[in-house]
Amino acid sequence: MLRILVLLIWLLSPALWANTLLVLGDSLSAGYRMRAEQAWPHLLAEQWQQEGRQITVVNASVSGDTTQGGLQRLPPLLQRHRPSLVLLELGGNDGLRGLPPRLIERNLERLIALANEAGARVILTDIQLPPNYGQRYLQQFEGVFSRLADQHDVPLLPFFVAPLIGQSGMMMDDGIHPTAAAQPLIAQQVSAFLTPYLTP
C-alpha cells in the first residue's frame, strides 16, 4: 500500500511536467504570415534539442488573440499539457484596440493565477506599442507589465521585437511583426532568458 501511495504522489508531482514550456501568445509568437516551423517557438525547441535538453515546447499562440481570449484558452491547455513553465505573450492586441490598461492588467493577473494554481511558473513578456498611441496611454499600458512582474514575482522577458526595429529585413512592412529572418534571433533571445528557469 505504501509503495502504491508513493507511486501516486510521484505520478501527480509537477516534477513530471518540468520539461514542458507552454507559449500562450498572439501573432508575435504564432508565426504571422509564415509556416509554423519558421516561428521562433519551433526554432527554440530545435535549439534546445540540439543542446541535448529534453524539453517540449507547446506553441499555443493564435494571431489576433487578446488577454480575454487567453483566459478562455488557458485552462484546457494547462489540463492537457501540464507545463512547468508558461510564457505569457499577450496584451499587444488589447493595446492596439485601445482597451483600458486596467482591464488588461486584471486579465493578465488572472492568467498568472491560473498558471500558478496548475503548478506552473509564469514568465511574462513585456509588450510595447507603436509610438502613435499617445504618451499617456503608452505609459499606462507599458506600466502594466513591470507592475505585474514586481507584484507577483514573475520574471519579465524584455520585448523581443525591440532589438529588431531598424534592422534591415527584420520587420514586416506593417512595422509590428518580425519577419521569418528575425525568428532565429528571437529564439536565441528567449532561450538565453529562459534557460536559468529550466529544470536540469
N, C-alpha and C positions, 0 to 999 in steps of 0.2 A: 504493500500500500504506500509506504514511504517513497519507494522508487517511482511509483506512478505519479505521486504528488509532485516530486522534484521534476519529473519529465514534463508535467503540465505547466509548471511555473516557467521552465526553460522555453517551452514552445510559445508561451504567451509573452515572453520577455521582449522588450523593444530592441534588445541587442541583436535579435534575429533580423531586424529590419534595418540595421545600421548601414547597409550598403545600398540604400535606395535614396536617390535625390529626386524629389518631385518639383518640377518647374511649373509654376502657375503664373502665366503671363499673357501678354497680348501680342500684337504683331511684331514687336521688337524681339520676341523670343520664338514666335511661331514660324519665322522664315517667310516674311511678306514678299510675295512675287518671286518665290524661288522654291526649289524642291526641298522637301523636309530634311533630306540628308545633307543639304547645304547649310542649314541653320546651325547656329552656334551650340545649342544643346546636344545635337547629334555629334558635332565635332568634339565637344567636350567629352562625351562618352568614349569616342575613339581615342582621344588623347590619354584618358585615364587607363583605357585598356592597354595601350602601348606602354604605359608606365608600370603595368602589372597590377593596377588597382582593380579589385573585384567590386565595381560599383555599377549599379543600374541607374541610368538616367531616364526618367519618365517625363517627356515633354508634353504637358497638358495645356499648352498655350493656345489661345484662339485669337485670331486677328479681330480687332474691334471690341474685345472683351473689356468690361468695366469691373470695378470692385464689387458692384452688386451682382454681376454675373459670376464672379469668382465665389461669392458667398453661396450661390446656388450649386456650383460645380464641385466645390472643395470637399464637402462631407463624403460623397460616394467615392471620390478619388482617394481619400485617406483610408477608407474602409477597404478599398480594393488593393492598394499598393503598399500600405503600411510603411510609409517612408520614415526615415530618421531625420532627414533634412527636407525642409520645404523652402524653396526660393520663391518669394512673392515679388513679381514684377508687374504690378498693376497700379492703376491710378492715372496713367497718361491720357487715356480716352475720356476719363471723368473730367480731367482738366481741360482737354480740348473742347469739351462740351460746356465748359464754364460752370460745372456743378459746384455747389458750396464746399469749400475745403473742409469744413467741419463734418459734412456728410461723408466725404472721402475718408477722413480720419476715423470716423466711427466704423465704417465698413472694414478698413484695414485692421483696426483694433480687434474686430470680431474674427477676422481671418487668422490673425495671430493666435487668438484664444482657441479657436477650433483646432489649429495645428498642434498647439501645446497640449490641449486636452487629449489628443490622439497619441501623445508621446513623441512628437516630432519637434525638433528645434527649427526655428524660423530664421531665415536670412532675408532681410528686407532690402529691396533695390531702390536706391534713390532715383527719383524721376525729375527731369527738368522739362519745362515747356518753352516753345519759341518765344522770343522777347516781345512779340507784338501783342501779348495778352495783358499788358499793363503792369506797372511796377507793383501796385498794391495787391492785385490778385496773385502775381508771381510770388511775392513774399509770403502770402498766406498759404499758398499751395505748397511751395517748397519747404516751408517750415513744418508741414505735417510729418514728413519722413524722419527728419532728425529728432523731432519731439517723440515720436513713437519709439524710435530706436533707444532713446535715453530712458523713457518711462518704463519700457518693457525689457530692457537689457537685451536688445536684439541687434546683432551685427548689421551694419548698414553698408551694403555694396555700393561703391560710387557709381554714378550714372555712366554706364559703359559706352554710351554713344558720344559723350562729351569729347574724348580724345580723338574721335574720328572726324569731327566737324572741321572743315577747312582742308582736309587731306584729299588729294586728287583720287577720284574713283571710289571713295569710301562711303559716300552718301548718295541716295537716290535723288532724283530731281525734286521731290517734294520737300527735301531738306529735313525730313523726320526719320526716315527709315535707312538703316545701313544696307549697303549692297552685299551681294554674295562674297565679293572680295574682302569685305570687312569682317565676315563671320569668324575666320580663324583667329583674328586679333581679339575679338570679343571673347572667344573660347579661352584664350590664353589669360585674359584679364580675370575672367570668372574663376578659372582654375587656380590662379595664384591667390585669389581671395578666399576661396572655399577650402583649399587644401588643409589649413590648420583645424578645420571643423570636421574633417572626415575621421571616421573610426579606423584605427590602424588595421 
